[in-house]
């Protein structure tokens, strides 16, 4: 597969002449899928480096699994290293991180 966009379930389904729902069930290990079909789907998914769309999965479950982080600045090593640690821990737990940087404004009286 030589396209610049991520591989989708529909791409795998089209290549194997299957329905997208069959591919989805095979990727999730559902028992009603024939073992040969499951193996073909898993093999192609691995070859094409298929990665599930977390946003789509989260929408189906009505959960975002997103953590918001607000930092005063990323230009200091401390804050960027904290953010790096948060992102690593979140990814391992299946969460994504949205980062917002505040702008510090000094008000004089």
VEXMAR-974305 format. One record per residue (C-alpha): x, y, z; residue in three letters. Coordinates in Angstrom, 2 decimals, decimal comma, always signed. Example, Ala and Ser with C-alpha at 12.3 -4.5 7.8 and 13.67 -1.06 7.14 Angstrom:
2
<vovex><X>+12,30</X><Y>-4,50</Y><Z>+7,80</Z><type>ALA</type></vovex>
<vovex><X>+13,67</X><Y>-1,06</Y><Z>+7,14</Z><type>SER</type></vovex>
This chain:
109
<vovex><X>+0,00</X><Y>+0,00</Y><Z>+0,00</Z><type>UNK</type></vovex>
<vovex><X>+1,60</X><Y>+3,26</Y><Z>-1,03</Z><type>UNK</type></vovex>
<vovex><X>-0,67</X><Y>+6,05</Y><Z>+0,04</Z><type>UNK</type></vovex>
<vovex><X>+0,02</X><Y>+8,88</Y><Z>+2,45</Z><type>UNK</type></vovex>
<vovex><X>-3,12</X><Y>+8,45</Y><Z>+4,54</Z><type>UNK</type></vovex>
<vovex><X>-3,50</X><Y>+5,86</Y><Z>+7,29</Z><type>UNK</type></vovex>
<vovex><X>-4,79</X><Y>+2,42</Y><Z>+6,31</Z><type>UNK</type></vovex>
<vovex><X>-8,47</X><Y>+1,95</Y><Z>+7,17</Z><type>UNK</type></vovex>
<vovex><X>-10,69</X><Y>-1,06</Y><Z>+7,72</Z><type>UNK</type></vovex>
<vovex><X>-12,32</X><Y>-0,23</Y><Z>+4,38</Z><type>UNK</type></vovex>
<vovex><X>-8,93</X><Y>-0,47</Y><Z>+2,62</Z><type>UNK</type></vovex>
<vovex><X>-8,33</X><Y>-3,93</Y><Z>+4,04</Z><type>UNK</type></vovex>
<vovex><X>-11,90</X><Y>-5,00</Y><Z>+3,25</Z><type>UNK</type></vovex>
<vovex><X>-11,58</X><Y>-3,84</Y><Z>-0,36</Z><type>UNK</type></vovex>
<vovex><X>-8,24</X><Y>-5,63</Y><Z>-0,85</Z><type>UNK</type></vovex>
<vovex><X>-9,60</X><Y>-8,91</Y><Z>+0,54</Z><type>UNK</type></vovex>
<vovex><X>-13,08</X><Y>-8,58</Y><Z>-1,01</Z><type>UNK</type></vovex>
<vovex><X>-14,72</X><Y>-8,61</Y><Z>+2,41</Z><type>UNK</type></vovex>
<vovex><X>-17,14</X><Y>-6,29</Y><Z>+4,15</Z><type>UNK</type></vovex>
<vovex><X>-15,79</X><Y>-3,67</Y><Z>+6,53</Z><type>UNK</type></vovex>
<vovex><X>-17,79</X><Y>-5,24</Y><Z>+9,36</Z><type>UNK</type></vovex>
<vovex><X>-16,14</X><Y>-8,63</Y><Z>+8,72</Z><type>UNK</type></vovex>
<vovex><X>-12,70</X><Y>-7,01</Y><Z>+8,85</Z><type>UNK</type></vovex>
<vovex><X>-13,65</X><Y>-5,17</Y><Z>+12,05</Z><type>UNK</type></vovex>
<vovex><X>-14,84</X><Y>-8,39</Y><Z>+13,67</Z><type>UNK</type></vovex>
<vovex><X>-11,70</X><Y>-10,22</Y><Z>+12,58</Z><type>UNK</type></vovex>
<vovex><X>-9,46</X><Y>-7,50</Y><Z>+14,03</Z><type>UNK</type></vovex>
<vovex><X>-11,37</X><Y>-7,67</Y><Z>+17,31</Z><type>UNK</type></vovex>
<vovex><X>-11,03</X><Y>-11,48</Y><Z>+17,45</Z><type>UNK</type></vovex>
<vovex><X>-14,75</X><Y>-12,21</Y><Z>+17,31</Z><type>UNK</type></vovex>
<vovex><X>-15,46</X><Y>-15,96</Y><Z>+17,31</Z><type>UNK</type></vovex>
<vovex><X>-17,91</X><Y>-15,97</Y><Z>+14,36</Z><type>UNK</type></vovex>
<vovex><X>-15,15</X><Y>-15,15</Y><Z>+11,86</Z><type>UNK</type></vovex>
<vovex><X>-13,59</X><Y>-18,12</Y><Z>+10,08</Z><type>UNK</type></vovex>
<vovex><X>-9,99</X><Y>-18,67</Y><Z>+11,21</Z><type>UNK</type></vovex>
<vovex><X>-8,63</X><Y>-18,43</Y><Z>+7,63</Z><type>UNK</type></vovex>
<vovex><X>-10,42</X><Y>-15,11</Y><Z>+7,12</Z><type>UNK</type></vovex>
<vovex><X>-9,14</X><Y>-13,80</Y><Z>+10,44</Z><type>UNK</type></vovex>
<vovex><X>-5,59</X><Y>-14,81</Y><Z>+9,55</Z><type>UNK</type></vovex>
<vovex><X>-5,77</X><Y>-13,10</Y><Z>+6,15</Z><type>UNK</type></vovex>
<vovex><X>-7,10</X><Y>-9,89</Y><Z>+7,73</Z><type>UNK</type></vovex>
<vovex><X>-4,48</X><Y>-9,88</Y><Z>+10,49</Z><type>UNK</type></vovex>
<vovex><X>-1,67</X><Y>-10,59</Y><Z>+8,04</Z><type>UNK</type></vovex>
<vovex><X>-2,67</X><Y>-7,77</Y><Z>+5,69</Z><type>UNK</type></vovex>
<vovex><X>-3,25</X><Y>-5,40</Y><Z>+8,61</Z><type>UNK</type></vovex>
<vovex><X>+0,28</X><Y>-6,10</Y><Z>+9,82</Z><type>UNK</type></vovex>
<vovex><X>+1,82</X><Y>-5,77</Y><Z>+6,35</Z><type>UNK</type></vovex>
<vovex><X>+0,09</X><Y>-2,44</Y><Z>+5,78</Z><type>UNK</type></vovex>
<vovex><X>+0,77</X><Y>-1,26</Y><Z>+9,37</Z><type>UNK</type></vovex>
<vovex><X>-2,92</X><Y>-0,79</Y><Z>+10,16</Z><type>UNK</type></vovex>
<vovex><X>-3,47</X><Y>+1,28</Y><Z>+13,31</Z><type>UNK</type></vovex>
<vovex><X>-6,97</X><Y>+1,55</Y><Z>+14,78</Z><type>UNK</type></vovex>
<vovex><X>-8,51</X><Y>+5,02</Y><Z>+14,72</Z><type>UNK</type></vovex>
<vovex><X>-8,71</X><Y>+5,85</Y><Z>+18,43</Z><type>UNK</type></vovex>
<vovex><X>-11,03</X><Y>+8,79</Y><Z>+17,87</Z><type>UNK</type></vovex>
<vovex><X>-13,53</X><Y>+6,58</Y><Z>+16,06</Z><type>UNK</type></vovex>
<vovex><X>-13,30</X><Y>+3,89</Y><Z>+18,75</Z><type>UNK</type></vovex>
<vovex><X>-13,84</X><Y>+6,45</Y><Z>+21,48</Z><type>UNK</type></vovex>
<vovex><X>-16,84</X><Y>+7,99</Y><Z>+19,72</Z><type>UNK</type></vovex>
<vovex><X>-18,51</X><Y>+4,58</Y><Z>+19,51</Z><type>UNK</type></vovex>
<vovex><X>-17,97</X><Y>+4,11</Y><Z>+23,26</Z><type>UNK</type></vovex>
<vovex><X>-19,04</X><Y>+7,69</Y><Z>+24,08</Z><type>UNK</type></vovex>
<vovex><X>-15,72</X><Y>+8,26</Y><Z>+25,85</Z><type>UNK</type></vovex>
<vovex><X>-12,94</X><Y>+10,53</Y><Z>+24,70</Z><type>UNK</type></vovex>
<vovex><X>-10,12</X><Y>+9,02</Y><Z>+26,77</Z><type>UNK</type></vovex>
<vovex><X>-8,46</X><Y>+12,40</Y><Z>+26,40</Z><type>UNK</type></vovex>
<vovex><X>-6,55</X><Y>+14,30</Y><Z>+29,06</Z><type>UNK</type></vovex>
<vovex><X>-6,26</X><Y>+18,07</Y><Z>+28,87</Z><type>UNK</type></vovex>
<vovex><X>-3,03</X><Y>+19,65</Y><Z>+30,08</Z><type>UNK</type></vovex>
<vovex><X>-2,67</X><Y>+23,41</Y><Z>+30,53</Z><type>UNK</type></vovex>
<vovex><X>+0,88</X><Y>+24,70</Y><Z>+30,91</Z><type>UNK</type></vovex>
<vovex><X>+2,20</X><Y>+28,24</Y><Z>+31,29</Z><type>UNK</type></vovex>
<vovex><X>+4,93</X><Y>+27,70</Y><Z>+28,72</Z><type>UNK</type></vovex>
<vovex><X>+6,77</X><Y>+24,95</Y><Z>+26,87</Z><type>UNK</type></vovex>
<vovex><X>+9,96</X><Y>+26,94</Y><Z>+26,46</Z><type>UNK</type></vovex>
<vovex><X>+11,30</X><Y>+25,80</Y><Z>+29,87</Z><type>UNK</type></vovex>
<vovex><X>+12,80</X><Y>+22,34</Y><Z>+30,15</Z><type>UNK</type></vovex>
<vovex><X>+10,80</X><Y>+21,56</Y><Z>+33,29</Z><type>UNK</type></vovex>
<vovex><X>+7,40</X><Y>+21,97</Y><Z>+31,63</Z><type>UNK</type></vovex>
<vovex><X>+8,38</X><Y>+20,17</Y><Z>+28,43</Z><type>UNK</type></vovex>
<vovex><X>+9,80</X><Y>+17,22</Y><Z>+30,39</Z><type>UNK</type></vovex>
<vovex><X>+6,64</X><Y>+17,05</Y><Z>+32,54</Z><type>UNK</type></vovex>
<vovex><X>+4,53</X><Y>+17,07</Y><Z>+29,38</Z><type>UNK</type></vovex>
<vovex><X>+6,65</X><Y>+14,31</Y><Z>+27,88</Z><type>UNK</type></vovex>
<vovex><X>+6,11</X><Y>+12,14</Y><Z>+30,97</Z><type>UNK</type></vovex>
<vovex><X>+2,36</X><Y>+12,81</Y><Z>+30,95</Z><type>UNK</type></vovex>
<vovex><X>+2,11</X><Y>+11,86</Y><Z>+27,26</Z><type>UNK</type></vovex>
<vovex><X>+4,07</X><Y>+8,62</Y><Z>+27,75</Z><type>UNK</type></vovex>
<vovex><X>+1,94</X><Y>+7,53</Y><Z>+30,72</Z><type>UNK</type></vovex>
<vovex><X>-1,28</X><Y>+8,50</Y><Z>+28,95</Z><type>UNK</type></vovex>
<vovex><X>-0,35</X><Y>+6,59</Y><Z>+25,79</Z><type>UNK</type></vovex>
<vovex><X>+0,45</X><Y>+3,46</Y><Z>+27,79</Z><type>UNK</type></vovex>
<vovex><X>-2,97</X><Y>+3,72</Y><Z>+29,44</Z><type>UNK</type></vovex>
<vovex><X>-4,76</X><Y>+4,25</Y><Z>+26,11</Z><type>UNK</type></vovex>
<vovex><X>-5,35</X><Y>+7,98</Y><Z>+26,52</Z><type>UNK</type></vovex>
<vovex><X>-4,50</X><Y>+10,89</Y><Z>+24,26</Z><type>UNK</type></vovex>
<vovex><X>-3,33</X><Y>+14,29</Y><Z>+25,45</Z><type>UNK</type></vovex>
<vovex><X>-4,48</X><Y>+17,74</Y><Z>+24,38</Z><type>UNK</type></vovex>
<vovex><X>-2,08</X><Y>+20,52</Y><Z>+25,34</Z><type>UNK</type></vovex>
<vovex><X>-2,86</X><Y>+24,18</Y><Z>+25,83</Z><type>UNK</type></vovex>
<vovex><X>-0,24</X><Y>+26,78</Y><Z>+26,55</Z><type>UNK</type></vovex>
<vovex><X>-1,34</X><Y>+29,82</Y><Z>+28,51</Z><type>UNK</type></vovex>
<vovex><X>+0,06</X><Y>+33,25</Y><Z>+27,93</Z><type>UNK</type></vovex>
<vovex><X>+1,30</X><Y>+34,95</Y><Z>+31,06</Z><type>UNK</type></vovex>
<vovex><X>+0,34</X><Y>+38,60</Y><Z>+31,08</Z><type>UNK</type></vovex>
<vovex><X>+1,56</X><Y>+41,02</Y><Z>+33,69</Z><type>UNK</type></vovex>
<vovex><X>-0,90</X><Y>+43,63</Y><Z>+34,70</Z><type>UNK</type></vovex>
<vovex><X>+0,47</X><Y>+46,76</Y><Z>+36,31</Z><type>UNK</type></vovex>
<vovex><X>-1,67</X><Y>+48,62</Y><Z>+38,81</Z><type>UNK</type></vovex>
